[in-house]
């Protein structure tokens, strides 16, 4: 019988393997470390653009959904902005932990940061697509 601890461990291992394989699939044609670094940098830049665009769309959906109640709109947007700022802090520190063992002045550190940023941005983008949550109405 598999215990919850074993399932949690397997989930973590799968998550690490999956995120590492995701960048490898996209950057596997790189001929050298410099090309891998540039590929990951490009992936990060793209993920940031998609995230920022979805953030703006979510704000627009909030405004539209609560258009009949300016005070609710303001309150919801205040929470939304605070949540996003907190998430940005979480992403920063999570990615620093993932890159912790690498020399900060070398590309492997930046590559780990970029790979983590891509992974977390993609996850956050998916969450932002669901905002505002069902049941929100003006």
Secondary structure, DSSP 4 states (H G I P E B T S, - for coil): ---HHHHHHHHHHHHHHHHHHHHHHHHTT--SHHHHHHHHHHHHHHHHHHHHHHHHHHHHHHHHHTTT-HHHHHHHHHHHHHHHHHHHHHHHHHHHHHTTTS-TTSHHHHHHHHHHHHHHHHHHHHHHTTPSPTT---
